[in-house]
């Protein structure tokens, strides 16, 4: 693939797809814990595709 077209460097372009399923657990009216399982697929221009599976835990605060 051509990295430079019309004077623009495309070597840092990337494509990412994330699919996840999760659960939200309320601790109070303003605080939540989110638990997620996800599958991540990432590819930069000119490189092989990278995939991964993992989990995320997030503490969220509502205002």
PDB file of N, CA, C and O in Angstrom:
ATOM      1  N   UNK A   1       0.841  -1.177   0.000  1.00  0.00           N
ATOM      2  CA  UNK A   1       0.000   0.000   0.000  1.00  0.00           C
ATOM      3  C   UNK A   1       0.886   1.240   0.000  1.00  0.00           C
ATOM      4  O   UNK A   1       1.959   1.248   0.602  1.00  0.00           O
ATOM      5  N   UNK A   2       0.451   2.232  -0.645  1.00  0.00           N
ATOM      6  CA  UNK A   2       1.221   3.463  -0.759  1.00  0.00           C
ATOM      7  C   UNK A   2       1.065   4.289   0.523  1.00  0.00           C
ATOM      8  O   UNK A   2      -0.050   4.631   0.918  1.00  0.00           O
ATOM      9  N   UNK A   3       2.214   4.612   1.175  1.00  0.00           N
ATOM     10  CA  UNK A   3       2.170   5.365   2.424  1.00  0.00           C
ATOM     11  C   UNK A   3       1.906   6.847   2.220  1.00  0.00           C
ATOM     12  O   UNK A   3       1.295   7.487   3.076  1.00  0.00           O
ATOM     13  N   UNK A   4       2.353   7.403   1.103  1.00  0.00           N
ATOM     14  CA  UNK A   4       2.189   8.831   0.863  1.00  0.00           C
ATOM     15  C   UNK A   4       1.370   9.044  -0.402  1.00  0.00           C
ATOM     16  O   UNK A   4       1.735   8.566  -1.476  1.00  0.00           O
ATOM     17  N   UNK A   5       0.255   9.768  -0.267  1.00  0.00           N
ATOM     18  CA  UNK A   5      -0.583  10.074  -1.410  1.00  0.00           C
ATOM     19  C   UNK A   5      -0.976  11.544  -1.304  1.00  0.00           C
ATOM     20  O   UNK A   5      -1.501  11.973  -0.277  1.00  0.00           O
ATOM     21  N   UNK A   6      -0.730  12.298  -2.331  1.00  0.00           N
ATOM     22  CA  UNK A   6      -1.034  13.733  -2.353  1.00  0.00           C
ATOM     23  C   UNK A   6      -0.326  14.477  -1.226  1.00  0.00           C
ATOM     24  O   UNK A   6      -0.862  15.445  -0.687  1.00  0.00           O
ATOM     25  N   UNK A   7       0.882  14.027  -0.868  1.00  0.00           N
ATOM     26  CA  UNK A   7       1.658  14.708   0.160  1.00  0.00           C
ATOM     27  C   UNK A   7       1.230  14.427   1.584  1.00  0.00           C
ATOM     28  O   UNK A   7       1.726  15.072   2.507  1.00  0.00           O
ATOM     29  N   UNK A   8       0.316  13.476   1.794  1.00  0.00           N
ATOM     30  CA  UNK A   8      -0.157  13.145   3.136  1.00  0.00           C
ATOM     31  C   UNK A   8       0.420  11.799   3.540  1.00  0.00           C
ATOM     32  O   UNK A   8       0.300  10.822   2.801  1.00  0.00           O
ATOM     33  N   UNK A   9       1.045  11.746   4.710  1.00  0.00           N
ATOM     34  CA  UNK A   9       1.640  10.506   5.214  1.00  0.00           C
ATOM     35  C   UNK A   9       0.548   9.630   5.821  1.00  0.00           C
ATOM     36  O   UNK A   9      -0.097  10.023   6.794  1.00  0.00           O
ATOM     37  N   UNK A  10       0.343   8.466   5.261  1.00  0.00           N
ATOM     38  CA  UNK A  10      -0.699   7.542   5.725  1.00  0.00           C
ATOM     39  C   UNK A  10      -0.130   6.401   6.574  1.00  0.00           C
ATOM     40  O   UNK A  10      -0.874   5.488   6.932  1.00  0.00           O
ATOM     41  N   UNK A  11       1.154   6.425   6.904  1.00  0.00           N
ATOM     42  CA  UNK A  11       1.774   5.295   7.600  1.00  0.00           C
ATOM     43  C   UNK A  11       1.242   5.105   9.016  1.00  0.00           C
ATOM     44  O   UNK A  11       1.376   4.013   9.569  1.00  0.00           O
ATOM     45  N   UNK A  12       0.648   6.122   9.615  1.00  0.00           N
ATOM     46  CA  UNK A  12       0.139   6.004  10.982  1.00  0.00           C
ATOM     47  C   UNK A  12      -1.362   5.710  11.034  1.00  0.00           C
ATOM     48  O   UNK A  12      -1.929   5.627  12.124  1.00  0.00           O
ATOM     49  N   UNK A  13      -2.013   5.551   9.887  1.00  0.00           N
ATOM     50  CA  UNK A  13      -3.442   5.245   9.877  1.00  0.00           C
ATOM     51  C   UNK A  13      -3.687   3.889  10.530  1.00  0.00           C
ATOM     52  O   UNK A  13      -2.880   2.969  10.395  1.00  0.00           O
ATOM     53  N   UNK A  14      -4.794   3.776  11.229  1.00  0.00           N
ATOM     54  CA  UNK A  14      -5.113   2.533  11.923  1.00  0.00           C
ATOM     55  C   UNK A  14      -6.610   2.274  11.850  1.00  0.00           C
ATOM     56  O   UNK A  14      -7.411   3.187  11.651  1.00  0.00           O
ATOM     57  N   UNK A  15      -6.963   1.011  12.013  1.00  0.00           N
ATOM     58  CA  UNK A  15      -8.359   0.603  12.034  1.00  0.00           C
ATOM     59  C   UNK A  15      -8.552  -0.281  13.255  1.00  0.00           C
ATOM     60  O   UNK A  15      -7.769  -1.202  13.487  1.00  0.00           O
ATOM     61  N   UNK A  16      -9.595  -0.003  14.039  1.00  0.00           N
ATOM     62  CA  UNK A  16      -9.822  -0.758  15.267  1.00  0.00           C
ATOM     63  C   UNK A  16     -11.291  -1.146  15.363  1.00  0.00           C
ATOM     64  O   UNK A  16     -12.180  -0.348  15.065  1.00  0.00           O
ATOM     65  N   UNK A  17     -11.531  -2.387  15.784  1.00  0.00           N
ATOM     66  CA  UNK A  17     -12.879  -2.898  16.031  1.00  0.00           C
ATOM     67  C   UNK A  17     -12.891  -3.491  17.433  1.00  0.00           C
ATOM     68  O   UNK A  17     -12.043  -4.314  17.777  1.00  0.00           O
ATOM     69  N   UNK A  18     -13.862  -3.064  18.241  1.00  0.00           N
ATOM     70  CA  UNK A  18     -14.004  -3.597  19.598  1.00  0.00           C
ATOM     71  C   UNK A  18     -15.424  -4.100  19.775  1.00  0.00           C
ATOM     72  O   UNK A  18     -16.387  -3.418  19.426  1.00  0.00           O
ATOM     73  N   UNK A  19     -15.540  -5.295  20.319  1.00  0.00           N
ATOM     74  CA  UNK A  19     -16.841  -5.877  20.632  1.00  0.00           C
ATOM     75  C   UNK A  19     -16.795  -6.258  22.102  1.00  0.00           C
ATOM     76  O   UNK A  19     -15.851  -6.908  22.551  1.00  0.00           O
ATOM     77  N   UNK A  20     -17.804  -5.858  22.846  1.00  0.00           N
ATOM     78  CA  UNK A  20     -17.799  -6.159  24.269  1.00  0.00           C
ATOM     79  C   UNK A  20     -19.189  -6.440  24.794  1.00  0.00           C
ATOM     80  O   UNK A  20     -20.193  -6.021  24.216  1.00  0.00           O
ATOM     81  N   UNK A  21     -19.225  -7.153  25.893  1.00  0.00           N
ATOM     82  CA  UNK A  21     -20.465  -7.404  26.607  1.00  0.00           C
ATOM     83  C   UNK A  21     -20.157  -7.164  28.083  1.00  0.00           C
ATOM     84  O   UNK A  21     -19.092  -7.536  28.576  1.00  0.00           O
ATOM     85  N   UNK A  22     -21.106  -6.534  28.780  1.00  0.00           N
ATOM     86  CA  UNK A  22     -20.780  -6.167  30.145  1.00  0.00           C
ATOM     87  C   UNK A  22     -21.978  -6.121  31.063  1.00  0.00           C
ATOM     88  O   UNK A  22     -23.120  -6.340  30.660  1.00  0.00           O
ATOM     89  N   UNK A  23     -21.673  -5.829  32.310  1.00  0.00           N
ATOM     90  CA  UNK A  23     -22.677  -5.722  33.363  1.00  0.00           C
ATOM     91  C   UNK A  23     -22.399  -4.452  34.155  1.00  0.00           C
ATOM     92  O   UNK A  23     -21.245  -4.123  34.428  1.00  0.00           O
ATOM     93  N   UNK A  24     -23.446  -3.749  34.518  1.00  0.00           N
ATOM     94  CA  UNK A  24     -23.327  -2.521  35.297  1.00  0.00           C
ATOM     95  C   UNK A  24     -23.917  -2.769  36.682  1.00  0.00           C
ATOM     96  O   UNK A  24     -25.080  -3.155  36.807  1.00  0.00           O
ATOM     97  N   UNK A  25     -23.115  -2.548  37.715  1.00  0.00           N
ATOM     98  CA  UNK A  25     -23.548  -2.765  39.092  1.00  0.00           C
ATOM     99  C   UNK A  25     -23.593  -1.422  39.822  1.00  0.00           C
ATOM    100  O   UNK A  25     -22.547  -0.807  40.027  1.00  0.00           O
ATOM    101  N   UNK A  26     -24.778  -0.954  40.217  1.00  0.00           N
ATOM    102  CA  UNK A  26     -24.866   0.330  40.912  1.00  0.00           C
ATOM    103  C   UNK A  26     -24.454   0.199  42.376  1.00  0.00           C
ATOM    104  O   UNK A  26     -24.959  -0.668  43.089  1.00  0.00           O
ATOM    105  N   UNK A  27     -23.540   1.056  42.824  1.00  0.00           N
ATOM    106  CA  UNK A  27     -23.152   1.108  44.231  1.00  0.00           C
ATOM    107  C   UNK A  27     -24.010   2.122  44.988  1.00  0.00           C
ATOM    108  O   UNK A  27     -24.326   1.928  46.162  1.00  0.00           O
ATOM    109  N   UNK A  28     -24.381   3.203  44.302  1.00  0.00           N
ATOM    110  CA  UNK A  28     -25.260   4.231  44.849  1.00  0.00           C
ATOM    111  C   UNK A  28     -25.922   4.938  43.665  1.00  0.00           C
ATOM    112  O   UNK A  28     -25.779   4.503  42.522  1.00  0.00           O
ATOM    113  N   UNK A  29     -26.639   6.017  43.934  1.00  0.00           N
ATOM    114  CA  UNK A  29     -27.271   6.760  42.836  1.00  0.00           C
ATOM    115  C   UNK A  29     -26.242   7.417  41.929  1.00  0.00           C
ATOM    116  O   UNK A  29     -26.528   7.674  40.760  1.00  0.00           O
ATOM    117  N   UNK A  30     -25.040   7.695  42.452  1.00  0.00           N
ATOM    118  CA  UNK A  30     -24.031   8.423  41.689  1.00  0.00           C
ATOM    119  C   UNK A  30     -22.834   7.583  41.258  1.00  0.00           C
ATOM    120  O   UNK A  30     -22.040   8.037  40.434  1.00  0.00           O
ATOM    121  N   UNK A  31     -22.684   6.386  41.784  1.00  0.00           N
ATOM    122  CA  UNK A  31     -21.486   5.584  41.513  1.00  0.00           C
ATOM    123  C   UNK A  31     -21.870   4.214  40.964  1.00  0.00           C
ATOM    124  O   UNK A  31     -22.769   3.554  41.485  1.00  0.00           O
ATOM    125  N   UNK A  32     -21.173   3.791  39.897  1.00  0.00           N
ATOM    126  CA  UNK A  32     -21.416   2.497  39.256  1.00  0.00           C
ATOM    127  C   UNK A  32     -20.093   1.775  39.050  1.00  0.00           C
ATOM    128  O   UNK A  32     -19.049   2.408  38.891  1.00  0.00           O
ATOM    129  N   UNK A  33     -20.143   0.461  39.054  1.00  0.00           N
ATOM    130  CA  UNK A  33     -19.009  -0.354  38.622  1.00  0.00           C
ATOM    131  C   UNK A  33     -19.442  -1.067  37.351  1.00  0.00           C
ATOM    132  O   UNK A  33     -20.501  -1.693  37.319  1.00  0.00           O
ATOM    133  N   UNK A  34     -18.632  -0.976  36.309  1.00  0.00           N
ATOM    134  CA  UNK A  34     -18.903  -1.650  35.041  1.00  0.00           C
ATOM    135  C   UNK A  34     -17.880  -2.761  34.844  1.00  0.00           C
ATOM    136  O   UNK A  34     -16.677  -2.520  34.935  1.00  0.00           O
ATOM    137  N   UNK A  35     -18.346  -3.966  34.577  1.00  0.00           N
ATOM    138  CA  UNK A  35     -17.501  -5.117  34.276  1.00  0.00           C
ATOM    139  C   UNK A  35     -17.757  -5.507  32.833  1.00  0.00           C
ATOM    140  O   UNK A  35     -18.912  -5.653  32.433  1.00  0.00           O
ATOM    141  N   UNK A  36     -16.698  -5.681  32.037  1.00  0.00           N
ATOM    142  CA  UNK A  36     -16.860  -5.983  30.616  1.00  0.00           C
ATOM    143  C   UNK A  36     -15.875  -7.042  30.162  1.00  0.00           C
ATOM    144  O   UNK A  36     -14.725  -7.063  30.600  1.00  0.00           O
ATOM    145  N   UNK A  37     -16.333  -7.925  29.276  1.00  0.00           N
ATOM    146  CA  UNK A  37     -15.471  -8.830  28.528  1.00  0.00           C
ATOM    147  C   UNK A  37     -15.439  -8.304  27.107  1.00  0.00           C
ATOM    148  O   UNK A  37     -16.474  -7.913  26.568  1.00  0.00           O
ATOM    149  N   UNK A  38     -14.260  -8.289  26.489  1.00  0.00           N
ATOM    150  CA  UNK A  38     -14.190  -7.706  25.160  1.00  0.00           C
ATOM    151  C   UNK A  38     -13.212  -8.437  24.265  1.00  0.00           C
ATOM    152  O   UNK A  38     -12.302  -9.135  24.712  1.00  0.00           O
ATOM    153  N   UNK A  39     -13.450  -8.239  22.969  1.00  0.00           N
ATOM    154  CA  UNK A  39     -12.563  -8.752  21.920  1.00  0.00           C
ATOM    155  C   UNK A  39     -12.144  -7.548  21.095  1.00  0.00           C
ATOM    156  O   UNK A  39     -12.989  -6.783  20.632  1.00  0.00           O
ATOM    157  N   UNK A  40     -10.846  -7.381  20.912  1.00  0.00           N
ATOM    158  CA  UNK A  40     -10.282  -6.193  20.271  1.00  0.00           C
ATOM    159  C   UNK A  40      -9.476  -6.612  19.054  1.00  0.00           C
ATOM    160  O   UNK A  40      -8.650  -7.521  19.135  1.00  0.00           O
ATOM    161  N   UNK A  41      -9.718  -5.944  17.912  1.00  0.00           N
ATOM    162  CA  UNK A  41      -8.956  -6.205  16.683  1.00  0.00           C
ATOM    163  C   UNK A  41      -8.410  -4.880  16.181  1.00  0.00           C
ATOM    164  O   UNK A  41      -9.163  -3.926  15.986  1.00  0.00           O
ATOM    165  N   UNK A  42      -7.091  -4.819  15.969  1.00  0.00           N
ATOM    166  CA  UNK A  42      -6.405  -3.572  15.640  1.00  0.00           C
ATOM    167  C   UNK A  42      -5.444  -3.823  14.497  1.00  0.00           C
ATOM    168  O   UNK A  42      -4.726  -4.823  14.490  1.00  0.00           O
ATOM    169  N   UNK A  43      -5.427  -2.908  13.518  1.00  0.00           N
ATOM    170  CA  UNK A  43      -4.502  -3.042  12.389  1.00  0.00           C
ATOM    171  C   UNK A  43      -4.026  -1.670  11.950  1.00  0.00           C
ATOM    172  O   UNK A  43      -4.831  -0.777  11.684  1.00  0.00           O
ATOM    173  N   UNK A  44      -2.698  -1.508  11.875  1.00  0.00           N
ATOM    174  CA  UNK A  44      -2.097  -0.291  11.316  1.00  0.00           C
ATOM    175  C   UNK A  44      -1.746  -0.550   9.866  1.00  0.00           C
ATOM    176  O   UNK A  44      -1.556  -1.697   9.461  1.00  0.00           O
ATOM    177  N   UNK A  45      -1.661   0.504   9.092  1.00  0.00           N
ATOM    178  CA  UNK A  45      -1.317   0.393   7.680  1.00  0.00           C
ATOM    179  C   UNK A  45       0.034  -0.288   7.526  1.00  0.00           C
ATOM    180  O   UNK A  45       1.013   0.123   8.148  1.00  0.00           O
ATOM    181  N   UNK A  46       0.090  -1.324   6.704  1.00  0.00           N
ATOM    182  CA  UNK A  46       1.341  -2.013   6.414  1.00  0.00           C
ATOM    183  C   UNK A  46       1.772  -3.014   7.465  1.00  0.00           C
ATOM    184  O   UNK A  46       2.851  -3.591   7.330  1.00  0.00           O
ATOM    185  N   UNK A  47       0.982  -3.254   8.511  1.00  0.00           N
ATOM    186  CA  UNK A  47       1.328  -4.221   9.549  1.00  0.00           C
ATOM    187  C   UNK A  47       0.279  -5.322   9.598  1.00  0.00           C
ATOM    188  O   UNK A  47      -0.816  -5.183   9.055  1.00  0.00           O
ATOM    189  N   UNK A  48       0.633  -6.407  10.255  1.00  0.00           N
ATOM    190  CA  UNK A  48      -0.312  -7.498  10.442  1.00  0.00           C
ATOM    191  C   UNK A  48      -1.370  -7.110  11.470  1.00  0.00           C
ATOM    192  O   UNK A  48      -1.156  -6.228  12.301  1.00  0.00           O
ATOM    193  N   UNK A  49      -2.496  -7.774  11.400  1.00  0.00           N
ATOM    194  CA  UNK A  49      -3.594  -7.532  12.324  1.00  0.00           C
ATOM    195  C   UNK A  49      -3.253  -8.115  13.698  1.00  0.00           C
ATOM    196  O   UNK A  49      -2.687  -9.203  13.799  1.00  0.00           O
ATOM    197  N   UNK A  50      -3.599  -7.387  14.733  1.00  0.00           N
ATOM    198  CA  UNK A  50      -3.401  -7.856  16.103  1.00  0.00           C
ATOM    199  C   UNK A  50      -4.765  -8.041  16.742  1.00  0.00           C
ATOM    200  O   UNK A  50      -5.638  -7.186  16.594  1.00  0.00           O
ATOM    201  N   UNK A  51      -4.958  -9.139  17.445  1.00  0.00           N
ATOM    202  CA  UNK A  51      -6.220  -9.378  18.130  1.00  0.00           C
ATOM    203  C   UNK A  51      -5.941  -9.696  19.587  1.00  0.00           C
ATOM    204  O   UNK A  51      -4.855 -10.154  19.944  1.00  0.00           O
ATOM    205  N   UNK A  52      -6.931  -9.448  20.412  1.00  0.00           N
ATOM    206  CA  UNK A  52      -6.800  -9.755  21.825  1.00  0.00           C
ATOM    207  C   UNK A  52      -8.158  -9.885  22.471  1.00  0.00           C
ATOM    208  O   UNK A  52      -9.144  -9.315  22.003  1.00  0.00           O
ATOM    209  N   UNK A  53      -8.196 -10.630  23.537  1.00  0.00           N
ATOM    210  CA  UNK A  53      -9.401 -10.811  24.322  1.00  0.00           C
ATOM    211  C   UNK A  53      -9.057 -10.482  25.762  1.00  0.00           C
ATOM    212  O   UNK A  53      -7.991 -10.862  26.246  1.00  0.00           O
ATOM    213  N   UNK A  54      -9.941  -9.783  26.451  1.00  0.00           N
ATOM    214  CA  UNK A  54      -9.622  -9.407  27.817  1.00  0.00           C
ATOM    215  C   UNK A  54     -10.838  -8.939  28.576  1.00  0.00           C
ATOM    216  O   UNK A  54     -11.977  -9.167  28.168  1.00  0.00           O
ATOM    217  N   UNK A  55     -10.577  -8.280  29.690  1.00  0.00           N
ATOM    218  CA  UNK A  55     -11.633  -7.786  30.559  1.00  0.00           C
ATOM    219  C   UNK A  55     -11.308  -6.362  30.980  1.00  0.00           C
ATOM    220  O   UNK A  55     -10.145  -5.962  31.026  1.00  0.00           O
ATOM    221  N   UNK A  56     -12.348  -5.610  31.285  1.00  0.00           N
ATOM    222  CA  UNK A  56     -12.196  -4.247  31.788  1.00  0.00           C
ATOM    223  C   UNK A  56     -13.074  -4.071  33.018  1.00  0.00           C
ATOM    224  O   UNK A  56     -14.176  -4.615  33.099  1.00  0.00           O
ATOM    225  N   UNK A  57     -12.574  -3.312  33.957  1.00  0.00           N
ATOM    226  CA  UNK A  57     -13.350  -2.905  35.124  1.00  0.00           C
ATOM    227  C   UNK A  57     -13.271  -1.386  35.190  1.00  0.00           C
ATOM    228  O   UNK A  57     -12.182  -0.814  35.137  1.00  0.00           O
ATOM    229  N   UNK A  58     -14.420  -0.735  35.305  1.00  0.00           N
ATOM    230  CA  UNK A  58     -14.445   0.726  35.344  1.00  0.00           C
ATOM    231  C   UNK A  58     -15.314   1.197  36.501  1.00  0.00           C
ATOM    232  O   UNK A  58     -16.392   0.654  36.743  1.00  0.00           O
ATOM    233  N   UNK A  59     -14.844   2.197  37.201  1.00  0.00           N
ATOM    234  CA  UNK A  59     -15.621   2.870  38.231  1.00  0.00           C
ATOM    235  C   UNK A  59     -16.127   4.169  37.623  1.00  0.00           C
ATOM    236  O   UNK A  59     -15.332   5.019  37.222  1.00  0.00           O
ATOM    237  N   UNK A  60     -17.438   4.326  37.554  1.00  0.00           N
ATOM    238  CA  UNK A  60     -18.026   5.498  36.901  1.00  0.00           C
ATOM    239  C   UNK A  60     -18.771   6.346  37.933  1.00  0.00           C
ATOM    240  O   UNK A  60     -19.433   5.829  38.832  1.00  0.00           O
ATOM    241  N   UNK A  61     -18.642   7.639  37.777  1.00  0.00           N
ATOM    242  CA  UNK A  61     -19.288   8.597  38.670  1.00  0.00           C
ATOM    243  C   UNK A  61     -20.248   9.454  37.859  1.00  0.00           C
ATOM    244  O   UNK A  61     -19.832  10.094  36.893  1.00  0.00           O
ATOM    245  N   UNK A  62     -21.515   9.479  38.230  1.00  0.00           N
ATOM    246  CA  UNK A  62     -22.519  10.320  37.563  1.00  0.00           C
ATOM    247  C   UNK A  62     -22.567  11.685  38.234  1.00  0.00           C
ATOM    248  O   UNK A  62     -22.394  11.803  39.447  1.00  0.00           O
ATOM    249  N   UNK A  63     -22.804  12.713  37.426  1.00  0.00           N
ATOM    250  CA  UNK A  63     -22.880  14.081  37.959  1.00  0.00           C
ATOM    251  C   UNK A  63     -24.269  14.624  37.810  1.00  0.00           C
ATOM    252  O   UNK A  63     -24.533  15.762  38.200  1.00  0.00           O
TER     253      UNK A  63
END
